[in-house]
Amino acid sequence: MSDTDRPFVIDAHQHFWDPSRAAYPWMAGDSMAPLRRPYGPGDLAPLLAASGVDATILVQCRHDAAETEEFLRIAAATPFVAGVVGWVDLEARDVAREIARLRDLPGGEHLVGIRHNVHDEPDPGWLSRPGVLGGLEAVFAAGLTFDLLVRTRELPSAIACVRRFPEAHFMLDHMAKPPIARGFDAQWAERFEEIAAFDRVWCKVSGLVTEADWADRSPATFDPYIALARRAFGDRRLIFGSDWPVATLAADYGAVKDIAARCFPDDPEAESRLFARNAIDAYRLEPLFGLCHTETP
């Protein structure tokens, strides 16, 4: 199949960083050592080409507006970066002004979402704080999607948050990180299905390989989780994300994409939504494909 014949593909979740220029506390420990080097567009580009991926969403890694500014500059200069999920201080008084400032920067038109590392907050109810809810009002008023980076512990407050903003777009990152290495968790599954009941929540099939046993797994390890996600979210709200380069701790880029493809192995139309259309809908990407140097899917 030629490049012109194959389906358009979006990787809706990847990162760049340089630990020599900024601190990433979550990279501490021997197991994270392979990640403690710079990763940039030049590292990812050949992997995208080899796996038939046309565009990506670049997602925040740390709570620092300077990172978002840098990511927007990268998006402006990098043809394959279609959008940026950045960070703002949701508890600040001027969230709307900060979003407007970011959008005025070079590459600001690529800002499509906001994320906060909620699962690192000591308070499991962080998403229910009045200040956070006020910040989210500004995020949604600006037409941005909010990425939910949560685990089982934070899912109840995430569900309450989604319920409070019924018209907003939410993205559940990494399927809420099921503890795969410990075995199938019924509490995670119950809460996962509960948040899936809201039709403006999309879900990234991403980050699974690093939640499993890195040394003892096979593609079939993920089938119970993929089956639940398919049942709960259907074919219009599941989205492929590589979580590169974090995923390289456990698997290469192509293997991660192949795991996501297990969602709809015999349904080309559903697979095309998983790998492109659903991300376009969730992040409102349609206008951006005139800005990045790729063909509109």
C-alpha positions in Angstrom: 0.0 0.0 0.0 1.4 3.4 -0.9 1.4 6.4 1.4 -1.4 8.0 -0.5 -3.6 4.8 -0.1 -3.1 4.2 3.6 -5.3 5.7 6.3 -4.3 8.9 8.0 -3.0 8.3 11.6 -2.7 10.5 14.6 -0.8 9.7 17.7 -2.8 11.6 20.3 -0.3 11.4 23.2 3.5 11.9 23.1 6.0 13.9 25.0 9.3 15.8 24.6 11.7 16.8 27.4 15.3 17.7 28.3 16.2 16.8 31.9 19.4 18.9 31.6 17.2 22.1 31.4 14.3 21.3 33.8 13.4 19.0 36.7 11.1 16.0 36.3 10.5 14.5 39.8 8.6 11.6 38.4 11.7 10.4 36.6 13.5 9.5 39.9 14.7 6.0 40.5 16.7 3.4 38.7 13.8 2.2 36.6 13.4 5.6 35.0 17.0 6.0 34.2 16.5 5.4 30.4 14.2 8.4 30.2 16.7 10.8 31.8 18.0 12.2 28.5 16.6 14.6 25.9 13.9 13.4 23.6 12.8 15.7 20.8 11.2 15.8 17.3 14.3 14.3 15.7 14.1 11.2 17.8 10.4 10.7 17.1 10.2 11.5 13.4 11.7 8.2 12.1 9.5 6.2 14.4 6.4 7.9 13.1 7.6 7.3 9.5 8.3 3.6 10.2 4.8 3.1 11.8 2.8 5.1 9.4 1.8 7.9 11.8 1.2 11.3 10.2 0.5 13.7 13.1 0.8 13.9 16.9 -0.6 15.7 20.0 2.3 16.9 22.2 1.3 16.6 25.9 2.6 18.4 29.0 5.0 16.7 31.3 5.5 19.2 34.2 3.6 22.0 35.9 5.4 24.9 34.2 4.0 27.5 31.7 7.5 27.7 30.2 7.1 24.1 29.0 3.8 25.0 27.3 5.5 28.0 25.6 8.3 25.7 24.4 5.8 23.1 23.1 3.9 25.7 21.2 7.2 26.9 19.5 7.9 23.2 18.7 4.5 22.8 17.1 5.0 25.9 15.0 8.3 24.5 13.7 7.5 20.8 13.5 5.2 19.6 10.7 3.9 16.5 12.4 2.9 18.2 15.7 -0.8 19.1 15.1 -1.7 20.1 18.6 -0.4 20.8 22.1 -2.0 19.9 25.5 -0.4 22.3 27.8 -0.5 23.4 31.4 -1.9 26.4 33.3 -2.3 26.9 37.0 -6.0 26.1 37.3 -6.2 27.7 40.8 -4.8 31.1 39.6 -7.2 34.0 39.3 -6.4 34.8 35.7 -6.7 31.5 33.9 -8.6 33.0 31.0 -5.9 35.7 30.6 -3.2 33.1 30.7 -4.8 31.0 28.0 -5.2 34.1 25.9 -1.5 34.9 26.4 -0.5 31.4 25.3 -2.6 31.6 22.2 -1.0 34.9 21.3 2.5 33.2 21.3 4.1 31.7 18.2 2.4 28.4 17.7 -0.5 29.4 20.0 -3.1 28.3 17.5 -1.9 24.7 18.2 -3.1 24.8 21.9 -5.9 22.3 22.0 -6.1 21.2 25.6 -4.9 21.6 29.2 -3.7 18.9 31.6 -2.6 18.7 35.2 -0.9 15.7 36.8 -3.8 15.1 39.1 -2.7 11.6 40.2 0.4 13.3 41.8 -1.7 15.5 44.0 -1.9 14.4 47.7 -5.6 15.3 47.8 -7.6 12.7 45.8 -10.4 15.3 45.6 -8.2 18.0 44.0 -10.5 18.2 41.0 -13.4 19.2 43.2 -11.7 22.2 44.7 -13.5 25.5 44.0 -10.4 27.1 42.6 -9.8 24.3 40.2 -13.4 24.3 39.1 -13.1 28.0 38.4 -10.0 27.4 36.3 -11.8 24.7 34.4 -14.6 27.0 33.6 -12.1 29.2 31.8 -10.5 26.2 30.0 -13.9 25.2 28.6 -15.0 28.7 27.8 -11.8 28.9 25.6 -13.0 25.8 23.7 -10.2 23.6 25.1 -10.3 19.9 26.1 -9.2 18.9 29.6 -7.0 15.7 29.9 -7.7 13.7 33.0 -4.5 12.2 34.3 -6.0 10.1 37.1 -5.8 6.6 38.6 -8.5 4.6 40.5 -8.1 6.8 43.6 -9.0 10.0 41.7 -11.7 8.7 39.5 -14.6 9.6 41.8 -13.6 13.3 41.8 -13.0 13.1 38.0 -16.6 11.7 37.6 -18.0 14.5 39.7 -16.0 17.0 37.7 -17.3 15.6 34.4 -20.9 15.7 35.8 -20.5 19.4 36.6 -19.5 20.3 33.0 -21.8 18.3 30.8 -21.0 20.2 27.6 -17.2 20.1 28.0 -14.7 17.9 26.3 -12.7 15.6 28.6 -10.0 13.1 27.7 -9.3 10.2 30.0 -5.5 9.5 29.7 -4.1 6.0 29.7 -7.5 4.4 30.5 -7.1 5.8 34.1 -4.0 3.6 34.5 -5.4 0.2 35.4 -2.9 -1.6 37.8 -2.3 -4.4 35.2 0.8 -5.8 36.9 -1.2 -6.6 40.0 -4.1 -8.2 38.1 -7.5 -7.1 37.0 -8.9 -4.6 39.5 -12.7 -4.6 40.0 -12.8 -1.1 41.6 -10.9 0.4 38.7 -13.2 -1.3 36.2 -16.4 -0.1 38.0 -15.2 3.5 38.1 -13.9 3.3 34.5 -17.3 2.2 33.3 -18.9 5.0 35.3 -16.9 7.8 33.7 -17.4 6.2 30.3 -21.2 6.7 30.6 -20.6 10.5 29.9 -20.7 10.9 26.2 -18.3 13.9 26.1 -15.5 11.8 27.7 -13.0 10.3 25.3 -10.4 7.7 26.3 -6.9 7.2 25.2 -5.7 3.6 24.6 -2.3 4.5 25.8 0.1 4.0 28.7 -0.9 0.3 29.2 2.5 -1.3 28.6 4.1 0.6 31.5 1.2 -0.4 33.8 1.9 -4.1 33.1 4.9 -6.2 34.1 7.6 -4.9 31.8 9.4 -8.2 31.6 6.5 -10.6 31.6 3.7 -9.7 29.2 2.3 -10.4 25.8 -0.1 -8.6 23.6 -2.9 -10.8 25.0 -2.2 -9.4 28.5 -4.1 -6.3 27.5 -7.1 -7.9 25.9 -9.3 -7.8 29.0 -8.7 -4.1 29.4 -9.2 -3.4 25.7 -12.4 -5.4 25.7 -13.8 -3.4 28.6 -12.7 -0.1 26.9 -14.4 -1.2 23.7 -17.6 -2.1 25.5 -17.6 1.1 27.7 -16.6 3.7 25.2 -17.5 2.2 21.8 -15.9 2.9 18.5 -16.4 6.7 18.6 -14.6 7.6 21.8 -11.4 5.5 21.9 -8.2 7.1 20.7 -4.7 5.8 20.1 -1.8 7.4 22.0 1.7 6.1 22.2 2.8 7.7 25.4 6.2 7.9 23.8 8.9 8.0 25.1 7.6 6.8 28.5 6.4 3.6 26.8 9.9 2.8 25.7 10.5 1.5 29.2 8.4 -1.5 28.3 7.9 -1.7 24.5 8.9 -0.1 21.2 6.8 2.3 19.3 5.5 -0.2 16.8 4.5 -2.7 19.5 2.5 0.0 21.3 0.6 0.9 18.2 -0.1 -2.8 17.5 -1.6 -3.2 21.0 -4.0 -0.3 20.3 -5.0 -1.9 17.0 -6.3 -4.9 18.9 -9.4 -2.7 19.8 -11.0 -3.2 16.3 -9.0 -5.8 14.4 -11.8 -6.6 11.9 -13.5 -3.2 11.5 -11.5 -0.8 9.3 -14.0 2.0 9.8 -13.8 1.7 13.6 -10.0 1.5 13.4 -9.8 4.7 11.3 -11.8 6.4 14.1 -9.4 5.0 16.7 -6.4 6.2 14.8 -7.6 9.6 13.6 -11.2 10.7 13.5 -11.9 10.5 17.3 -8.9 12.6 18.1 -10.0 15.2 15.7 -13.4 15.3 17.3 -12.2 15.3 20.9 -9.6 18.0 20.4 -11.5 20.0 17.7 -8.5 19.5 15.4 -10.3 20.1 12.1 -9.0 23.7 11.7 -5.4 22.7 12.5 -4.9 20.5 9.6 -4.7 23.6 7.4 -1.9 24.7 9.7 0.3 21.6 10.0 1.8 20.3 6.8 -0.2 17.1 6.4 -3.2 16.2 4.3 -6.6 16.4 6.0 -7.9 13.0 6.8 
